[in-house]
Amino acid sequence: MAATGSEKQGGEDVKSFYVSTPIYYVNDAPHLGHAYTTVAGDVLTRWHRQRGEKVWYLTGTDEHGQKIMRTAEANNVTPQAWCDKLVEESWKPLWEHLGIGNDDFIRTTEKRHTDRVQEFVQDLYDKDEIYKGGYEGPYCVGCEEYKLPGDLIEAEDGTKLCPIHKKPVEILKEENYFFKLSQYGPKLLAFYAANPGFIQPESARNEVVNFVKQGLQDLSISRSTFDWGVPVPWDDKHVIYVWVDALLNYATAVGYGANQEKFDATFPANVHLVGKDILRFHAVIWPAMLMAQGLPLPGKVVANGWLMVGGEKMSKSNLTGIKPQDLTSHFGVDAYRWYFLRAIAFGSDGSFSWEDFTARYTSELANDYGNLASRLAAMVGKYYGGALPEATAAGEPEQAVRDGLTKAVAEADRKIGEELDFQGGILSIFDFVKQVNGYITEQEPWKVAKDESPEGRARLATILYTAAEALRGVAVLLNPVMPDTSQKLWESLGAEQSLGALSDQRLLEAADWGRLSPGATVTKGAVLFPRLEEKP
């Protein structure tokens, strides 16, 4: 990928399709919830790459703040040593394991970030957007956020708890610097009204709009009771509030203040993917900061729901954090990438269970999809010595398959590429897989093979070529979701010989019929989705 994140088309720079995940706290190793958002971003960016677009995908880690400092102290190491260990031994290896194709990995302790954060905040201070004041209120270290009294829940003994972490809040009183967030309420509401798709899903948008309508308080943007953070440039007794530090990663990682060409070609993000518990930071504080600095606002802030186990949000603090490797070792990486986006409507909460994963894997991946690919390769091998036959007797059944592929391409592209409806897009593709299975069942090529007449041979060849062409389209459509198995299918169909690399295939051309060359070598490779052994 070009260093600037852009490419020339017709002599003009084209902005990259820029997607970000939240940057994740490194107080512990990643669990399924972190991987859920990151895989979604990877599928989205791979989808746009498959369209032929220039893409920039950013993820990273949030390494400052009181929570990280306390975690490091509990483990008898410095905060920096703790962060280095977790990032290099847990976070980066997991993204590599899951096939995440991020273009950059930003760490908030990196100088390329911290220098720019200080410059950004200094600019706001010089513009009189920041003033000094005092504050006292309930603070959740887990969220790194002052809570409004109305947000808290009450334990049986009357203790006030954070509604997310279910842990007691701390009452903090300190002298801080404040960003004049309150004056941006009307500007934000006007922006939301002019850009109704800015916050998604609609339930999240309604929540944010109602929150802003109630009136915003100025935001404390510094802390003075600990020192693990980016120093406030004009007052080294304070460190910059971790959320101000963290949100700026979306700008610093793409060249803010350092590489104007790259920044102009990439920023702002087309899509910020966030968990719903951090929506207000991204949909209220972040755009207000950008407005104050005169920078463009992102295209969409999309809040995914929570993964639930036993009715509780999946997290380490709730003791429900499951390692992704626990699942990939049993189901495989591609099935893992597919399952959560297939089983849960993005934007809604969803429950995970081994039983549901096993049932869907067996029914949809192994039986419907994997078995179709295996049967086709076996029949081409048996009846044509592995050479793909030419279709010369196509009729209405074949036209129906062609129309089905056209529909699947259009629906999947709209749902995944534009609406971020991963579940709906994947279902469109698998509805087509079911259609092709039905076509094979109805046409009964194993019976047609018994007819040795020219008409019978032509009919058999047409059925098998039609199934192969259908699977070619499926391989392209599923490549962003399941790249390893899609590549195996691509090679099995002999497509690499005549069409080139799977990554070079364009999504919207996947429905162009007749791309596979007759005579291509079809091979029966390893089973795409092996039968599951009993869960350990």
KOLMAR-622067 format. One record per residue (C-alpha): x, z, y. Coordinates in steps of 0.2 Angstrom, whole numbers, plus 5000, padded with zeros to 4 digits. Layout:
BEGIN
XZY...
END
This chain:
BEGIN
500050005000500649965017501450105027500250085041498650095030498049925037498149745033498049585042496449475040496349325051497749385062496849555066497149725060495849795047495549975047495750065030494250135021494850315023494150445011494750635011494350785000494450955007496151025006496051164993496651344995498151384983497651564980497451504961497551364950496251224951494551234942493151104938492451124955493951064964494150924951492350874953492550824972494250744969493750634955492250584966493350534980494550444967493050344960492450294978494150234983494450144967492750064970493250004987494949944981494049844967493049764981494749704988494749825003496149915010495950105006496750265011496450415000496950595006496950754997498050914998498251095000497751235013499151355012499051475027497851625031497551795025496951755008498451665003499551805011498651935001498751834985500651814987500851994990499952044975501151934965502652004973503251844981503251764998501751655004502851505004503551534987501851564980501151394988502651294982502451364964500551324963500651154971502051094960501551174944499651164945498851054958499950894958500050894939498250904937497850764949499150654940498350704923496550654929497250484936496850524954497550384964497850474981498950384994499550555001499550734997499650845013500251025013499851125028501551215028502451045030503251015047502350845049500750945050501251115059502051025073500550915077499351065075500351155089500250995100498450975097497951155101499151155116498251005123496551095121497351245130498051135144496251055146495551225148494551215132495351375126495251555133495851725129494551855124494051995111492951995096492252115083491252065068491152045049492451945041492551865024494351845019493851735004492951615016494251645030492751655042491851775053490051795047488451805057487551965053486051865047487151775034487551925025486751995009486552175005487152264989486152404981487152534990486852455007488652365008488552205017489252055006489751885009488351775001489651654993490951774986489751924983491152034990491152165004491552095021492852175033492452225051493852155061494152185079495552095088496052005104496051815100495951645109494351555109493851375109492351335120491251275105489651335113489751195126489651065112487951105105487050975115488350845112488350875094486450865093486450695103487750635091486750685075485250595082486150435086487050445069485750505056486850465041488350565048487850715037487350695019486250735009484750755021484550935016486350965022485950875038484350975041485351135039486751095051485451025064484451185063486051295064486651205080484951215088485051405087486451395099488351395095489551535099491351505105492551495090493951615088495451505085496851635083497251785073498451925078498352045064499451955052500851815054500551695039500051545049500551415063501151505078500051485094501351385105501051485121500851655113501951695097500951855094499551745087499351625073498151475074496551515064496751435047495151325048495851245064497451225056496651155040495451035048496750945058497550885041496350735042497250685058499050735055499150655038498850485045500050495059499250585073500550615087501850535076501450365070500150285082500050115073499650205056498450325065497450185074497350085057496650235047495850365058494450425058493950455040492550345034492050485022492450665022491950745005491650925006490851064996489251125004489951305007491151225020489951105028489851185045491651175047491650995045490050945053490051065068491851125072492850975067491750845077491750965092493650975091493750785091492550775105493650895115495150785112494350625115494550565097493350465087492250555075492150515056490850405048490150525036490250705030489550715013489250885005489250894986488351034977489051174966489451164948488551314940488951414925487651544920486751524937488351564947489451444957490951404947492451494954493951604950493151754959491551744948492651724933491851564929493251444933493551324919495151224918494851034918496151024904495051134893493850984893495050834894495950894878494250884869493350744877494750644885495150604903494050454905492550544898492850694909492950574925491250494919490350654914490150754930489650604940488450544927487650704923487450784941486650694956488050704969487450824983486450934971486951084962487251054943487551154928488851114915488851154896489851094881488251054873487650934886489350854888489450824869487750754868488050624882489750584875489050544858487550454864488050354879489950334877490250324859488650254852488050134866489650084875491150104862490150044847489649884857491449844861491949884843490549774835490949624846492849624842492449644823491249504823492349384833493749434821492649404805491849244810493149164822494849234817494949334833494749174844493349194857492049044853491248934866489448954871488548794869486748844865486248964878484348994882483249124889483949274880485649234887484949204904484149374904485849454900486649354914485249414926485549594920487349584924486949514942485749664944486949794938488349734950487249734965486449904961488049984956488949924972487549984983487350154975489150194973490050094986488750135000487650274996488850384986487550394972488750404958487450454945486350304950487750184950488350234933486550234926486350054932487950004923487450094907485650024908486449854907487549914892485949964883485249784887486649704879486449814864484649764863485149584864486349594850485049684839483749554843484849404840485549474824487249374824487649444806486049344800486449194811488149184803487349144786486748974794488148854791487348714801488048654817486548724826486848894817488648894822488348854840487048994841488249124833489549064845488449084860487849254855489649324854490249234869488749314879489149484873490949464877490549404895489449544897490749674892491949584904490849624918490649804912492549824911492649784929491249894935491850044925493650024930493450144945492650274934493550254918495150154921496050184904494650134893494149994904495949924903495849944884494249844884495049714896496449684884495349684869494349544876495949444879495449434898497249474904497749304897496649194908496049314922497549424926497549604929495949704928496449794945496449614953494649574948493349584962491849684960490649564968491349424957491049524941489349434939490049264940489649204923490849104911492549184917493149214900494049074892493549014875494949024863495549194871496149314858494949454855495749604846494949764839496049894846495850084845494150154846493650184865492750344862493250424845492050534836492250714843492850844831492051014831492351104847493651244845
END
